[in-house]
Amino acid sequence: HEAKLNQSRLEARISELEKHVQLAKIIKPSTEGGAQFGSKVTLLEIEFQEEFTITLVGSYESDPTQDLISITAPLGEAIVGKNVGDELSVTAPGGVQSYKVVRIE
């Protein structure tokens, strides 16, 4: 009985993943510059003067513990299109946080 339940869950997951593959689009890098999908961005947290680096990824790849931030997350949305030297603010549960873009790779 348990094996059939697991098989059912796996088949549902496979179906879900197949749907995502069918709807996937290839994204060509922009020539305009600025942070975009796939960019590795180093930010300076202005209040505490701490630097950290994140990578902008799709929502299914995001893993904040590995510094992989979705471009649809509040921080990701705020970074997309920014250039080195730009400042941005993000509303978080703890309040508004301000960052400065230090480097984009």
Buried (B, 14 or more C-beta within 10 A) or exposed (E): EEEEEEEEEEEEEEEEEEEEEEEEEEEEEEEEEBBBBEBEBBBBEBEEEEEEEBBBBBEEEBEEEEEBBBBEBEBBBBBBBBEBEBEBEBEEEEEEBEBBBBEBE
